[in-house]
Amino acid sequence: MDQTKNYICEQSQRLDAFLAEQIGQSRSQIAQLIKKGCVHVEDKLVARPGVKLKVGQNVLVSFPEAEPEKALDIDFDVEILYEDDDVLVINKPSGVTVHPAPSVKEATLVDWLKHKGIRLSTISGEERHGIVHRLDKGTSGAMIVAKNNEAHEFLSQQLQDRTMGRYYLAVLNPPLKEDITTIDKHINRSAHNRLKMACVDNLGKNAKTMFANLALSNDEVNQLVACKLFTGRTHQIRVHLETINRHIIGDHIYGISPKQEKSERILLHAYMIYFTHPTSKEELSFVAPFDAQMQEYIDKKFNSEQINEVIKPSNILRSFTADS
C-alpha cells in the first residue's frame, strides 16, 4: 500500500522546488514522482514540475511501495553493522553499485536490500529506495539506509545541515607534506572528460575536505590518511587530491601516472559514520572494518601495530580537533 503525505505551501514557488525542499530530494527525483502520477495539488493530479504554487495550497504526495526484486544474480553479501525499525547501517563491499541505472547491468545494493526483504523508504524514487546517501562503486564502507520515509527525511536533513559526519581512510601516493591539509574548492563536471569531476573556480558546488596524515608505509612511498568530509560531492576526495597531485592507490580515473602502484580496488574506505537516530534522537556512531583486499594491502605495506593505533576512532577524531 502506498504511503502518502501532505505538505502545505507557505510561499509562492515552483512545485518541484517546494517538494525538493520538503522531502530532501533532487528536482529530477521529484519530476519522476510527478511523471508517475504521484502528486496532487488541491486534489488535482499534477503533470508538470513547474506548476506555480500559491500560499496555503495543499500538496499530496503518494510514495509508491518498493517493487519486488528483479531476477538478478546477486553474488555478494553485505555486512550489517546495525539494524532497527528505522535504519540499517551497512558495510558496503567494493565493486557494488548502490542503485540501478540504465548503464548498470549487474545487481546493485538496492537489489540486495529488496532480495533480503528489508523494508525501505520510498521518497528517493523507484531506483533509490532506502538510499539516503551513496558511495562510489569502488568505495567500500559505512552507509545508512532508511527503512521508512520519516527516517529518510530526518536523515536527509542531517546530511544537509552537516550534523551527519563521515570519515574515510585512503592510501595515497605520494604522501602529503603537512599533518593536516584542507582543500576548499568548488567541484563541477570536467569539461574534458565526462567521467570525471574537476575543480573550477566559482563553477559547480562548493566542497571542502580535510586530510589528516596517519602513517607512512614501510618504504615511505605511500601514506594512510583520514579524510573528513564537510560536503558530499561526487568524487570529492579524489578530485580534491588531484588538485595537489596526489592520488589514491587503485584509482583508475584520477590515478593518471602509468608508474603508479596497482591495486585490485581503489583503496578508499568509508570508515566511520555518526548521526542522530530519527526516533530515539540518540547520537550513534559506527566503524566499518576493512575488507580482505584492503586489509591485506595495509598489512603488507605498513606497520600493523602502528596502524592498529592510528585507526582507533578516538585518534582519528583527535587528529582533526585542533583544525576543524
C-alpha positions as CSV (number, residue, x, y, z in Angstrom):
1,M,0.0,0.0,0.0
2,D,1.4,3.4,-1.0
3,Q,2.5,5.9,1.7
4,T,1.0,9.4,1.4
5,K,2.0,12.7,3.0
6,N,0.5,16.2,2.9
7,Y,2.6,19.4,2.6
8,I,1.3,22.9,2.9
9,C,2.9,25.6,0.7
10,E,3.9,28.7,2.8
11,Q,5.2,30.8,0.0
12,S,4.6,31.1,-3.7
13,Q,7.2,28.9,-5.6
14,R,7.5,26.1,-8.2
15,L,6.1,22.7,-7.2
16,D,9.4,20.8,-7.8
17,A,11.4,23.3,-5.8
18,F,8.9,23.2,-3.0
19,L,8.9,19.4,-2.8
20,A,12.6,19.1,-3.2
21,E,13.0,21.2,0.0
22,Q,10.3,19.4,1.9
23,I,11.4,15.9,1.0
24,G,15.1,16.5,0.8
25,Q,15.5,15.0,-2.8
26,S,16.6,16.4,-6.1
27,R,14.3,18.1,-8.6
28,S,14.8,15.3,-11.1
29,Q,13.6,12.8,-8.5
30,I,10.6,14.9,-7.8
31,A,9.9,15.1,-11.5
32,Q,9.9,11.3,-11.6
33,L,7.2,11.2,-8.9
34,I,5.1,13.7,-10.8
35,K,5.6,11.7,-14.0
36,K,4.3,8.6,-12.3
37,G,1.1,10.4,-11.2
38,C,2.1,10.5,-7.5
39,V,1.5,14.3,-6.8
40,H,-1.8,16.1,-6.4
41,V,-2.3,19.8,-5.7
42,E,-5.7,20.6,-4.0
43,D,-6.9,17.1,-5.1
44,K,-6.0,17.7,-8.7
45,L,-3.4,15.4,-10.4
46,V,-0.3,17.4,-11.5
47,A,1.6,16.7,-14.7
48,R,4.2,19.4,-14.7
49,P,7.1,20.0,-12.3
50,G,7.0,23.7,-13.0
51,V,3.5,24.4,-11.7
52,K,3.4,27.5,-9.6
53,L,2.1,27.0,-6.1
54,K,0.1,29.6,-4.1
55,V,0.4,30.2,-0.4
56,G,-1.7,27.8,1.6
57,Q,-2.2,25.2,-1.2
58,N,-2.2,21.6,-0.1
59,V,0.2,19.2,-1.9
60,L,-0.4,15.4,-1.5
61,V,2.4,13.0,-2.4
62,S,1.8,9.3,-2.8
63,F,5.1,7.4,-2.4
64,P,4.9,4.1,-4.2
65,E,6.0,0.9,-2.4
66,A,9.3,-0.7,-3.4
67,E,8.8,-3.2,-6.2
68,P,9.8,-6.9,-5.8
69,E,13.4,-7.6,-6.6
70,K,14.5,-8.2,-10.1
71,A,15.6,-11.7,-11.2
72,L,19.3,-10.8,-11.0
73,D,22.1,-13.0,-9.9
74,I,23.2,-11.5,-6.5
75,D,26.6,-12.9,-5.9
76,F,27.6,-10.8,-3.0
77,D,26.6,-10.3,0.6
78,V,26.7,-7.2,2.8
79,E,27.8,-6.9,6.4
80,I,25.1,-5.3,8.6
81,L,26.6,-3.1,11.3
82,Y,23.3,-2.1,13.0
83,E,19.6,-2.5,12.3
84,D,16.3,-1.4,13.9
85,D,12.9,-0.4,12.7
86,D,14.1,2.9,11.3
87,V,17.6,2.5,10.0
88,L,20.1,0.0,8.7
89,V,23.8,0.7,8.8
90,I,25.9,-1.5,6.4
91,N,29.4,-2.0,5.3
92,K,29.2,-1.7,1.5
93,P,31.5,-4.0,-0.4
94,S,33.9,-2.5,-3.0
95,G,32.7,-3.2,-6.6
96,V,29.0,-3.0,-5.8
97,T,26.9,-0.2,-7.4
98,V,24.5,1.4,-4.9
99,H,21.4,1.8,-7.1
100,P,20.2,0.8,-10.6
101,A,20.8,3.0,-13.6
102,P,20.4,2.4,-17.4
103,S,24.2,1.7,-17.7
104,V,24.2,-0.8,-14.7
105,K,23.7,-4.4,-15.8
106,E,24.7,-6.2,-12.6
107,A,22.9,-6.5,-9.3
108,T,23.1,-3.4,-7.0
109,L,22.9,-2.7,-3.3
110,V,19.2,-1.8,-3.7
111,D,18.6,-5.2,-5.4
112,W,20.3,-6.9,-2.4
113,L,18.2,-4.9,0.1
114,K,14.9,-5.9,-1.7
115,H,16.1,-9.5,-2.1
116,K,16.6,-9.7,1.7
117,G,13.0,-8.4,2.2
118,I,14.2,-5.3,4.1
119,R,11.6,-2.6,4.4
120,L,12.8,0.6,2.6
121,S,11.8,4.2,2.4
122,T,10.3,5.3,-1.0
123,I,10.8,9.0,-1.2
124,S,14.0,8.8,-3.3
125,G,12.3,7.3,-6.3
126,E,11.9,3.8,-7.6
127,E,15.5,3.0,-8.2
128,R,16.8,4.5,-5.0
129,H,14.5,3.0,-2.3
130,G,16.1,3.5,1.1
131,I,19.2,5.3,-0.2
132,V,19.9,8.4,1.9
133,H,23.5,8.9,0.6
134,R,25.7,6.9,-1.8
135,L,29.2,5.7,-2.2
136,D,31.0,5.2,-5.5
137,K,31.1,1.7,-6.9
138,G,34.7,1.1,-5.9
139,T,34.5,2.7,-2.5
140,S,33.7,0.4,0.4
141,G,32.4,1.2,3.9
142,A,29.7,2.6,6.1
143,M,26.3,3.6,4.7
144,I,23.0,4.4,6.2
145,V,19.8,3.0,4.7
146,A,16.4,4.4,5.7
147,K,13.6,1.9,6.3
148,N,10.7,4.4,6.2
149,N,10.0,7.9,4.9
150,E,10.0,9.7,8.2
151,A,13.5,8.3,9.0
152,H,14.7,9.2,5.4
153,E,13.6,12.8,5.8
154,F,15.2,13.1,9.2
155,L,18.5,11.7,8.0
156,S,18.5,13.7,4.8
157,Q,18.2,16.9,6.8
158,Q,21.2,15.9,8.8
159,L,23.1,15.5,5.5
160,Q,22.1,19.0,4.5
161,D,22.9,20.7,7.8
162,R,26.1,18.6,8.2
163,T,25.2,17.1,11.6
164,M,25.8,13.7,10.0
165,G,29.5,13.1,9.8
166,R,31.7,10.8,7.7
167,Y,35.4,9.9,8.0
168,Y,37.2,8.0,5.2
169,L,40.5,6.2,5.1
170,A,42.6,6.1,2.0
171,V,46.1,5.1,0.9
172,L,47.8,7.9,-1.1
173,N,50.8,8.4,-3.3
174,P,52.9,10.4,-2.9
175,P,52.5,11.3,0.8
176,L,51.1,14.7,1.9
177,K,53.7,17.2,3.2
178,E,51.6,18.5,6.2
179,D,50.0,16.7,9.1
180,I,46.7,18.4,8.2
181,T,45.7,19.5,4.7
182,T,42.5,21.4,4.0
183,I,41.1,21.8,0.4
184,D,38.1,24.1,-0.1
185,K,37.4,24.3,-3.8
186,H,34.3,24.1,-6.0
187,I,33.6,20.9,-7.9
188,N,32.0,20.8,-11.3
189,R,31.8,18.2,-14.2
190,S,35.0,18.1,-16.1
191,A,34.9,19.8,-19.5
192,H,37.4,17.4,-20.9
193,N,36.3,14.0,-19.6
194,R,32.6,13.3,-18.8
195,L,33.6,10.5,-16.4
196,K,35.5,12.9,-14.2
197,M,34.8,15.9,-12.0
198,A,37.1,18.8,-11.7
199,C,37.8,21.9,-9.5
200,V,36.9,25.0,-11.4
201,D,37.0,28.5,-9.8
202,N,33.4,29.6,-8.9
203,L,31.8,26.9,-11.0
204,G,29.8,24.0,-9.7
205,K,29.2,23.4,-6.0
206,N,31.3,24.3,-3.0
207,A,33.2,21.4,-1.5
208,K,35.5,21.1,1.5
209,T,37.7,18.2,2.6
210,M,40.2,17.9,5.3
211,F,43.0,15.3,5.3
212,A,45.0,14.1,8.3
213,N,48.2,12.2,8.0
214,L,48.0,8.9,9.9
215,A,51.0,6.7,8.9
216,L,53.7,6.3,6.2
217,S,54.2,3.0,4.5
218,N,57.3,1.0,5.4
219,D,59.1,2.3,2.3
220,E,57.8,5.8,2.9
221,V,56.3,5.9,-0.6
222,N,52.6,5.7,0.3
223,Q,50.6,7.2,3.1
224,L,47.4,6.2,5.1
225,V,45.3,9.3,5.6
226,A,42.0,10.1,7.2
227,C,39.6,12.3,5.2
228,K,36.9,14.4,6.8
229,L,34.0,15.5,4.5
230,F,32.3,18.8,5.1
231,T,30.2,18.4,1.9
232,G,29.3,15.3,-0.1
233,R,30.1,16.0,-3.8
234,T,30.6,13.4,-6.5
235,H,34.2,12.1,-6.3
236,Q,35.0,14.8,-3.8
237,I,38.0,13.2,-2.1
238,R,39.6,12.1,-5.4
239,V,39.1,15.4,-7.1
240,H,40.5,17.4,-4.3
241,L,43.5,15.2,-4.1
242,E,44.1,15.6,-7.8
243,T,44.4,19.3,-7.4
244,I,47.5,18.8,-5.3
245,N,48.9,15.9,-7.5
246,R,48.0,13.2,-5.0
247,H,46.1,10.0,-6.0
248,I,44.6,7.1,-4.2
249,I,46.1,3.7,-4.9
250,G,43.9,1.7,-7.3
251,D,42.0,4.8,-8.7
252,H,41.8,4.2,-12.4
253,I,40.0,7.5,-13.2
254,Y,42.1,10.1,-11.3
255,G,45.2,7.9,-10.8
256,I,46.9,9.0,-14.1
257,S,50.5,8.0,-13.6
258,P,51.5,4.9,-15.5
259,K,54.1,4.2,-12.8
260,Q,51.5,4.3,-10.0
261,E,51.3,1.2,-7.9
262,K,48.4,-1.1,-9.0
263,S,45.7,-2.5,-6.7
264,E,42.6,-4.7,-7.3
265,R,40.4,-2.0,-5.9
266,I,40.6,1.7,-5.1
267,L,41.9,1.9,-1.5
268,L,39.2,4.3,-0.3
269,H,37.0,3.2,2.6
270,A,34.2,5.0,4.4
271,Y,35.5,4.1,7.9
272,M,33.3,6.0,10.4
273,I,29.9,7.5,10.3
274,Y,27.9,9.3,13.0
275,F,24.3,10.6,13.1
276,T,21.3,11.3,15.3
277,H,18.8,8.5,15.4
278,P,15.4,9.5,13.8
279,T,13.3,8.2,16.6
280,S,15.3,8.0,19.8
281,K,17.4,11.1,18.9
282,E,20.4,9.3,20.3
283,E,23.8,10.1,18.9
284,L,25.1,7.0,17.2
285,S,28.4,6.2,15.5
286,F,29.7,3.1,13.7
287,V,33.0,1.8,12.4
288,A,33.2,-0.3,9.2
289,P,36.1,-2.8,9.2
290,F,38.3,-3.1,6.1
291,D,37.5,-5.8,3.6
292,A,40.1,-8.6,3.0
293,Q,41.7,-6.9,0.0
294,M,42.3,-3.5,1.7
295,Q,43.4,-5.2,5.0
296,E,45.9,-7.4,3.1
297,Y,47.4,-4.4,1.3
298,I,47.8,-2.4,4.5
299,D,49.3,-5.4,6.4
300,K,51.8,-5.8,3.6
301,K,52.9,-2.2,3.2
302,F,52.5,-0.7,6.7
303,N,53.5,-1.5,10.3
304,S,50.4,-3.3,11.6
305,E,51.0,-2.3,15.2
306,Q,51.1,1.3,14.3
307,I,48.1,1.1,12.0
308,N,46.0,-0.5,14.8
309,E,46.7,2.5,16.9
310,V,46.2,5.3,14.4
311,I,42.9,4.0,13.1
312,K,41.3,4.0,16.5
313,P,38.2,6.3,16.3
314,S,39.4,8.4,19.2
315,N,42.7,9.0,17.4
316,I,41.1,9.9,14.1
317,L,38.7,12.4,15.9
318,R,41.6,13.9,17.8
319,S,43.6,14.3,14.6
320,F,41.0,16.8,13.3
321,T,40.0,18.5,16.5
322,A,42.6,21.3,16.5
323,D,41.9,22.4,12.9
324,S,38.2,21.5,12.4
